[in-house]
Amino acid sequence: MVGMGGEVVAEGHRLLVVKLPRELKPLTLKFAGEWRERCWRYLYGDEGVADQYLWYYVPEAARELKSNVRQYRRQIGRGLRPKWHRYTRKTRTRPRYRLWPTLLVGFYEAGKRAHGSTRAPVRVYLDKGVLRLTLPVGFDEAAYLAEQGWEPSARVLVKGRHRVVKGGKYAVVEVVLQPSTLVELHRLIDMRCEFTAQLVCKRRPAVKIIARREVRVELKLPLLALFCDLNSAYGLVVRGLEITEAGVRLVVQRRYRPPSHAVRERIAAELQSLGRYGEANAVRRRERSLNVAWEKSVVADLRKIIRGYIERGYTVVLLVDLPFADGLKGSRLQRTLLRVAERLGNVACFEGALFREWRSSGKRCPICGGRGEEYEKRKYACKRCGVRWLRDPMSCINGIVSWLERGAKRPDWRERALEWLRVKAEKNNGDLTKL
């Protein structure tokens, strides 16, 4: 939970993905299979399968596996079969048995350990820009499992920027890191994060480096209050108020429109009606990839804003107005918007900002609080004050003002924001549509 006055806010994480060649998929799948087998054996009492190197996190994974088994048994008790069962699709939950290897991470520079564990199977050499992954197979077996396209040279397999070398009794995969990844890793190490890695192999093998940290936030000036209004039809609207001793300013104005899929949905429906299911699925995969790219762009932009203000000594608050579940149900953006909100909460916690879910209405007058009347689509006016505004941006402003009073318990900051709104309305003859 979020706290004030120096309390621990939450634990956030930052994810960096390092992709491996597709030809290493058989090798990584073999590692994943042995990992799951050891987890099952540990679950049934064989504690000797865990060690202090490759199998360090087996006990934690075994506990996760145990919870999945318990979930499956509850399904059977209710008379429900899992979703993947071929005879029925009626189920409420789906147990997840796919456990990927979780590994220790160590960072080295100039031949010395800079951060992390010395016995880590995932080692990042910051000065060389190389990641080395130790796999529990011999070099000869690795050469046999790897597909064609590798150039053998003594005890080294080379393909492009990737190499598989013999490291003692195990094979070691070497990957050259991108410069942007190295810069981010240096920054995360300076923040004293805790690191773990996970080897995932779905369509393509990848090493996920996960950085975690706990954040403490104290509400004080200067303050940046960001509000995100999520709408299933209009995407994401963001407004940010900067509150300082000198006054209040509107410093962030963003509208993130999600990609339109009307044409793609029509093409996919036509292809499916003609029986061309493969091509229809390819169009739908394109839709999902565009949605994921939009999510990443939104999160990256807001992360840049939050990080920049925190580095300048500001206290940053991120407020998100999630739509009601019934309002999102069945819409094309249901999963996309919920994923964006979840990722924004994690970004806020990791970067050191305060995160809250906060309800707000854009139909209320920002000056008197009365209910406005809609004179055009998503444009409102107040008969009492004569103020005009747009619904989505004013929902953000109203949310910030209400949080300052009821969430932050700072009525003096709220009065500053209201005075700023009154001055804006007087200067523009009651027109607040440009906020």
C-alpha positions as CSV (number, residue, x, y, z in Angstrom):
1,M,0.0,0.0,0.0
2,V,1.0,3.6,-0.6
3,G,2.0,5.5,2.4
4,M,3.1,9.1,3.3
5,G,5.6,10.6,5.7
6,G,8.5,8.3,4.7
7,E,6.6,5.0,4.7
8,V,7.5,2.3,2.2
9,V,5.4,2.8,-0.9
10,A,5.7,-0.4,-2.8
11,E,8.2,-2.7,-4.6
12,G,8.5,-2.0,-8.3
13,H,10.5,-3.8,-11.0
14,R,12.2,-2.8,-14.3
15,L,12.4,-5.4,-17.1
16,L,15.2,-5.6,-19.7
17,V,15.0,-8.3,-22.4
18,V,18.1,-9.7,-24.2
19,K,17.1,-11.8,-27.1
20,L,19.0,-15.0,-28.1
21,P,19.3,-16.6,-31.6
22,R,16.4,-18.8,-32.6
23,E,18.8,-21.7,-33.3
24,L,19.4,-22.0,-29.5
25,K,15.7,-22.8,-28.8
26,P,16.3,-26.6,-28.5
27,L,19.1,-25.9,-26.1
28,T,17.1,-23.6,-23.9
29,L,14.1,-25.8,-23.9
30,K,16.2,-28.7,-22.6
31,F,17.3,-26.4,-19.8
32,A,13.7,-25.4,-19.0
33,G,12.6,-29.1,-19.0
34,E,15.3,-30.0,-16.5
35,W,14.3,-27.0,-14.4
36,R,10.7,-28.1,-14.2
37,E,11.7,-31.7,-13.4
38,R,13.8,-30.4,-10.5
39,C,11.0,-28.2,-9.2
40,W,8.6,-31.3,-9.1
41,R,11.3,-33.4,-7.4
42,Y,11.8,-30.7,-4.8
43,L,8.1,-30.4,-4.3
44,Y,8.0,-34.1,-3.4
45,G,10.8,-34.0,-0.9
46,D,14.0,-34.3,-2.9
47,E,15.8,-31.2,-1.5
48,G,19.1,-32.3,-3.0
49,V,18.1,-30.9,-6.4
50,A,18.7,-27.3,-5.3
51,D,22.3,-25.9,-5.1
52,Q,23.9,-22.4,-4.9
53,Y,24.5,-21.9,-8.6
54,L,22.2,-23.0,-11.4
55,W,19.3,-24.3,-9.3
56,Y,19.3,-21.6,-6.6
57,Y,15.7,-20.6,-7.0
58,V,14.2,-24.1,-7.2
59,P,12.5,-23.8,-3.8
60,E,10.6,-20.6,-4.8
61,A,9.5,-22.1,-8.1
62,A,8.3,-25.2,-6.4
63,R,6.1,-23.2,-4.1
64,E,4.6,-21.5,-7.1
65,L,4.0,-24.8,-8.7
66,K,2.3,-26.1,-5.5
67,S,-0.1,-23.1,-5.6
68,N,-1.0,-24.0,-9.3
69,V,-1.7,-27.6,-8.3
70,R,-4.0,-26.4,-5.5
71,Q,-5.8,-24.1,-8.0
72,Y,-6.3,-27.1,-10.4
73,R,-7.7,-29.2,-7.6
74,R,-10.2,-26.5,-6.7
75,Q,-11.3,-26.4,-10.3
76,I,-11.9,-30.2,-10.3
77,G,-13.8,-29.8,-7.0
78,R,-16.2,-27.4,-8.7
79,G,-16.7,-29.8,-11.6
80,L,-14.8,-27.5,-14.0
81,R,-12.2,-28.7,-16.4
82,P,-9.1,-26.5,-17.3
83,K,-9.5,-24.2,-20.3
84,W,-7.0,-26.1,-22.3
85,H,-9.0,-29.4,-22.0
86,R,-10.3,-30.4,-25.5
87,Y,-13.8,-31.4,-24.3
88,T,-15.0,-28.1,-22.8
89,R,-14.0,-24.4,-22.5
90,K,-16.1,-23.7,-19.4
91,T,-13.7,-22.5,-16.7
92,R,-13.1,-19.4,-14.6
93,T,-9.4,-19.7,-14.0
94,R,-6.5,-21.4,-15.8
95,P,-3.7,-23.0,-13.8
96,R,-0.2,-22.0,-15.2
97,Y,2.3,-24.8,-15.1
98,R,4.9,-23.1,-17.4
99,L,7.8,-22.4,-15.1
100,W,10.9,-20.9,-16.7
101,P,14.4,-21.0,-15.1
102,T,15.1,-18.2,-12.6
103,L,18.8,-17.4,-12.2
104,L,21.2,-15.3,-10.2
105,V,22.8,-12.3,-11.9
106,G,26.3,-10.8,-11.4
107,F,27.9,-7.7,-12.8
108,Y,31.6,-7.3,-13.5
109,E,33.8,-4.4,-14.6
110,A,37.5,-4.3,-15.1
111,G,37.8,-8.0,-13.9
112,K,36.1,-7.2,-10.6
113,R,32.6,-7.8,-9.3
114,A,30.6,-4.5,-9.4
115,H,27.2,-5.8,-8.2
116,G,25.3,-9.0,-7.6
117,S,26.4,-12.5,-6.9
118,T,29.8,-14.1,-7.6
119,R,28.3,-17.5,-8.3
120,A,25.7,-16.2,-10.8
121,P,25.2,-18.2,-14.1
122,V,24.2,-14.9,-15.8
123,R,27.1,-12.5,-15.8
124,V,27.2,-9.1,-17.4
125,Y,30.6,-7.6,-18.2
126,L,29.9,-3.9,-18.3
127,D,33.2,-2.8,-19.7
128,K,33.0,-5.4,-22.6
129,G,29.3,-5.0,-23.2
130,V,28.8,-8.8,-23.1
131,L,26.3,-11.0,-21.3
132,R,27.3,-14.6,-20.6
133,L,24.8,-17.3,-19.9
134,T,25.9,-20.7,-18.5
135,L,23.7,-23.6,-19.6
136,P,23.9,-27.0,-17.8
137,V,24.9,-29.0,-20.9
138,G,28.3,-29.9,-22.4
139,F,29.8,-28.2,-25.4
140,D,29.5,-31.2,-27.6
141,E,25.8,-31.6,-26.7
142,A,25.2,-27.9,-27.3
143,A,26.8,-28.1,-30.8
144,Y,24.5,-31.1,-31.5
145,L,21.4,-29.4,-30.4
146,A,22.1,-26.0,-32.1
147,E,20.8,-25.9,-35.7
148,Q,22.9,-25.2,-38.8
149,G,24.2,-21.8,-39.5
150,W,27.0,-21.7,-36.8
151,E,30.6,-21.5,-37.8
152,P,32.6,-24.0,-35.6
153,S,36.1,-22.9,-34.6
154,A,37.8,-25.3,-32.1
155,R,35.6,-25.1,-29.0
156,V,33.6,-22.1,-30.2
157,L,30.4,-21.8,-32.2
158,V,29.9,-18.3,-33.8
159,K,26.9,-16.8,-35.5
160,G,26.8,-13.0,-36.0
161,R,27.3,-11.3,-32.6
162,H,26.5,-14.5,-30.7
163,R,29.0,-17.2,-29.6
164,V,28.7,-20.5,-27.7
165,V,32.0,-21.4,-26.0
166,K,33.2,-24.2,-23.8
167,G,33.3,-23.0,-20.2
168,G,34.6,-25.9,-18.0
169,K,32.0,-28.7,-18.1
170,Y,29.2,-26.3,-19.2
171,A,28.5,-24.4,-22.4
172,V,28.4,-20.6,-22.2
173,V,26.3,-18.4,-24.5
174,E,27.8,-14.9,-25.2
175,V,25.6,-12.1,-26.4
176,V,26.7,-8.5,-27.2
177,L,24.4,-6.0,-25.5
178,Q,23.0,-2.9,-27.0
179,P,24.5,0.5,-25.9
180,S,21.1,1.6,-24.5
181,T,20.9,-1.6,-22.4
182,L,24.3,-0.9,-21.0
183,V,23.4,2.7,-20.0
184,E,20.2,1.5,-18.3
185,L,22.1,-1.3,-16.4
186,H,24.7,1.3,-15.1
187,R,21.8,3.4,-13.9
188,L,20.0,0.5,-12.2
189,I,23.3,-0.5,-10.5
190,D,23.8,3.0,-9.2
191,M,20.2,2.8,-7.7
192,R,21.3,-0.4,-5.8
193,C,18.6,-2.6,-7.2
194,E,18.3,-6.3,-6.6
195,F,18.6,-8.3,-9.8
196,T,17.4,-11.7,-11.0
197,A,17.2,-13.2,-14.5
198,Q,14.8,-15.5,-16.2
199,L,15.4,-17.6,-19.2
200,V,12.2,-17.7,-21.3
201,C,11.7,-19.6,-24.5
202,K,8.4,-19.1,-26.3
203,R,8.8,-18.1,-30.0
204,R,12.4,-17.1,-29.4
205,P,14.8,-17.6,-26.5
206,A,15.4,-14.5,-24.4
207,V,17.0,-13.6,-21.1
208,K,14.9,-11.3,-19.0
209,I,16.9,-9.2,-16.4
210,I,14.6,-8.1,-13.7
211,A,15.6,-5.2,-11.3
212,R,13.6,-4.6,-8.1
213,R,13.7,-1.9,-5.6
214,E,11.6,-0.5,-2.7
215,V,10.7,3.2,-2.7
216,R,10.0,5.7,0.0
217,V,8.0,8.8,-0.8
218,E,7.4,11.9,1.3
219,L,4.8,14.4,0.2
220,K,6.4,17.9,-0.1
221,L,6.8,20.8,-2.4
222,P,7.7,21.1,-5.3
223,L,5.1,18.6,-6.4
224,L,4.2,17.2,-9.8
225,A,0.7,15.7,-9.9
226,L,-0.1,13.6,-13.0
227,F,-3.6,12.3,-13.7
228,C,-4.4,9.6,-16.4
229,D,-7.9,9.3,-17.6
230,L,-8.5,6.0,-19.3
231,N,-11.4,5.7,-21.8
232,S,-12.3,2.7,-23.9
233,A,-13.3,4.8,-26.9
234,Y,-10.8,7.7,-26.7
235,G,-7.6,6.1,-25.3
236,L,-5.5,7.8,-22.6
237,V,-5.5,11.5,-21.6
238,V,-2.8,12.9,-19.3
239,R,-2.6,16.2,-17.5
240,G,0.1,17.3,-15.0
241,L,0.1,20.2,-12.5
242,E,3.3,21.5,-11.1
243,I,2.7,22.9,-7.6
244,T,5.5,25.0,-6.1
245,E,5.9,27.8,-3.6
246,A,5.7,30.3,-6.5
247,G,2.3,28.9,-7.8
248,V,0.7,26.3,-10.0
249,R,1.4,25.6,-13.7
250,L,0.0,23.1,-16.2
251,V,3.2,21.4,-17.5
252,V,2.0,18.1,-19.0
253,Q,-0.6,17.8,-21.8
254,R,-0.8,14.4,-23.5
255,R,-3.4,12.4,-25.4
256,Y,-2.4,8.9,-26.5
257,R,-4.7,7.6,-29.1
258,P,-4.6,3.8,-29.6
259,P,-4.3,2.4,-33.1
260,S,-7.5,1.9,-35.1
261,H,-8.2,-1.7,-36.2
262,A,-11.5,-1.2,-38.0
263,V,-10.1,-2.1,-41.4
264,R,-8.1,-5.0,-40.0
265,E,-11.1,-6.4,-38.2
266,R,-13.1,-6.3,-41.4
267,I,-10.4,-8.0,-43.4
268,A,-9.9,-10.7,-40.7
269,A,-13.7,-11.4,-40.7
270,E,-13.7,-11.7,-44.5
271,L,-10.8,-14.1,-44.6
272,Q,-12.3,-16.2,-41.9
273,S,-15.6,-16.5,-43.8
274,L,-13.6,-17.7,-46.8
275,G,-11.9,-20.4,-44.7
276,R,-8.5,-18.8,-44.8
277,Y,-7.9,-19.1,-41.1
278,G,-4.1,-18.8,-41.2
279,E,-4.2,-15.4,-42.9
280,A,-7.0,-14.2,-40.6
281,N,-4.9,-15.1,-37.5
282,A,-2.0,-13.3,-39.0
283,V,-4.1,-10.1,-39.3
284,R,-5.2,-10.5,-35.6
285,R,-1.6,-11.0,-34.5
286,R,-0.7,-7.7,-36.3
287,E,-3.5,-6.0,-34.2
288,R,-2.0,-7.4,-31.0
289,S,1.5,-6.3,-32.0
290,L,0.3,-2.8,-32.7
291,N,-1.4,-2.6,-29.3
292,V,1.7,-3.8,-27.5
293,A,3.8,-1.2,-29.4
294,W,1.3,1.5,-28.3
295,E,1.5,0.4,-24.7
296,K,5.3,0.5,-24.7
297,S,5.3,4.0,-26.2
298,V,2.9,5.3,-23.6
299,V,4.8,3.8,-20.7
300,A,8.2,5.0,-22.1
301,D,6.9,8.6,-22.5
302,L,5.5,8.8,-19.0
303,R,8.5,7.1,-17.5
304,K,10.7,9.8,-19.1
305,I,8.5,12.5,-17.5
306,I,8.4,11.0,-14.1
307,R,12.2,10.3,-14.1
308,G,13.0,13.8,-15.2
309,Y,11.1,15.5,-12.4
310,I,12.3,13.1,-9.7
311,E,15.9,13.9,-10.8
312,R,15.1,17.6,-10.3
313,G,14.0,17.0,-6.7
314,Y,10.2,16.9,-7.3
315,T,7.8,14.7,-5.5
316,V,5.8,13.0,-8.3
317,V,2.2,11.6,-7.8
318,L,0.6,9.4,-10.5
319,L,-3.2,9.1,-10.3
320,V,-5.1,6.8,-12.6
321,D,-8.9,6.7,-13.2
322,L,-9.7,3.2,-14.2
323,P,-13.0,2.7,-16.0
324,F,-15.6,0.5,-14.5
325,A,-15.4,-3.2,-15.5
326,D,-18.8,-3.1,-17.1
327,G,-17.8,-0.1,-19.2
328,L,-14.7,-1.9,-20.6
329,K,-16.3,-5.3,-21.0
330,G,-16.4,-6.3,-24.6
331,S,-14.6,-3.3,-25.9
332,R,-11.6,-3.6,-28.3
333,L,-9.3,-1.9,-25.8
334,Q,-10.3,-3.9,-22.7
335,R,-7.1,-5.7,-22.2
336,T,-4.9,-3.0,-23.6
337,L,-6.0,-0.3,-21.3
338,L,-5.9,-2.5,-18.2
339,R,-2.3,-3.6,-19.1
340,V,-1.3,0.1,-19.5
341,A,-2.7,0.9,-16.1
342,E,-0.9,-2.0,-14.5
343,R,2.4,-1.1,-16.1
344,L,2.1,2.6,-15.2
345,G,1.6,1.6,-11.5
346,N,4.8,-0.5,-11.7
347,V,6.7,2.3,-13.4
348,A,5.6,4.8,-10.7
349,C,6.6,2.5,-7.8
350,F,10.0,1.7,-9.4
351,E,10.9,5.3,-10.3
352,G,10.0,6.6,-6.9
353,A,6.6,8.2,-7.5
354,L,3.4,7.9,-5.5
355,F,0.7,5.8,-7.3
356,R,-3.0,5.9,-6.6
357,E,-6.2,4.7,-8.3
358,W,-8.5,7.7,-8.1
359,R,-12.1,8.3,-9.4
360,S,-12.9,11.5,-11.1
361,S,-15.6,13.1,-13.2
362,G,-15.2,15.4,-16.2
363,K,-18.9,16.5,-16.1
364,R,-18.4,18.6,-12.9
365,C,-17.7,22.3,-13.1
366,P,-14.1,22.9,-11.9
367,I,-15.0,26.2,-10.3
368,C,-18.2,25.5,-8.4
369,G,-18.5,21.8,-8.5
370,G,-21.9,21.8,-10.1
371,R,-23.0,19.4,-12.9
372,G,-22.4,20.8,-16.3
373,E,-24.5,20.5,-19.4
374,E,-23.2,19.0,-22.7
375,Y,-23.6,21.4,-25.6
376,E,-21.4,19.5,-28.0
377,K,-19.9,16.1,-28.0
378,R,-17.7,15.8,-24.9
379,K,-17.9,19.6,-24.3
380,Y,-19.6,20.9,-21.2
381,A,-20.7,24.3,-19.8
382,C,-21.8,25.5,-16.4
383,K,-24.9,27.7,-16.3
384,R,-24.0,29.1,-12.9
385,C,-20.3,30.1,-13.6
386,G,-20.4,30.3,-17.4
387,V,-17.3,28.1,-17.7
388,R,-16.8,25.8,-20.7
389,W,-14.5,22.8,-20.7
390,L,-13.6,19.5,-22.4
391,R,-14.7,16.4,-20.5
392,D,-11.5,14.3,-20.5
393,P,-8.9,17.0,-19.7
394,M,-11.1,18.4,-17.0
395,S,-11.6,15.0,-15.5
396,C,-7.8,15.0,-14.9
397,I,-7.8,18.5,-13.4
398,N,-10.8,17.7,-11.1
399,G,-9.1,14.4,-10.1
400,I,-5.9,16.2,-9.1
401,V,-7.9,18.9,-7.1
402,S,-10.0,16.3,-5.2
403,W,-6.9,14.2,-4.4
404,L,-5.1,17.2,-3.0
405,E,-7.9,17.6,-0.5
406,R,-9.0,14.0,0.3
407,G,-5.9,12.0,-0.6
408,A,-3.0,14.2,0.4
409,K,-4.9,16.0,3.2
410,R,-3.5,19.3,2.0
411,P,-6.4,21.8,1.6
412,D,-3.9,24.7,1.2
413,W,-2.5,23.0,-2.0
414,R,-6.0,22.5,-3.2
415,E,-6.8,26.2,-2.8
416,R,-3.7,27.0,-4.8
417,A,-5.0,24.8,-7.7
418,L,-8.5,26.3,-7.5
419,E,-7.1,29.8,-7.5
420,W,-5.1,29.0,-10.6
421,L,-8.3,27.7,-12.3
422,R,-10.2,30.8,-11.4
423,V,-7.5,33.0,-12.9
424,K,-7.4,31.0,-16.1
425,A,-11.2,31.2,-16.4
426,E,-11.1,35.0,-15.9
427,K,-8.4,35.6,-18.5
428,N,-10.1,33.4,-21.2
429,N,-13.7,34.6,-20.5
430,G,-14.7,31.3,-19.0
431,D,-13.1,29.2,-21.8
432,L,-11.1,26.3,-20.3
433,T,-11.2,24.1,-23.3
434,K,-7.5,24.6,-23.9
435,L,-6.4,23.0,-20.6
